[in-house]
Amino acid sequence: MRIRLDRTICDGFGTCAKHAPEYFSLDDWDYASLIGNGEVPPEDRDQVMRALMDCPAHAIIEMSDVRAGDGAGPGPAAP
């Protein structure tokens, strides 16, 4: 699982840091920052999904795991 935090829509509720403190920190004004590169191992998925679902501003986004060329999505055009 991979996540992204859109800081431009974060309203500083802090629920993400409450549910998943290993992945979210709060600044002096309680706005969130993502810790790390957004990669979430399977064992941490539940706590990060809870943070995502409980975010009132919907500032946490789950990124698609589809990679170009794996047959599951658009890839390079065939010759």
Secondary structure, DSSP 8 states (H G I E B T S, - for coil): -EEEE-TTT-----HHHHH-TTTEEE-TTS-EEE-SSSB--GGGHHHHHHHHHH-TT--EEEE----TTSSSS--S---
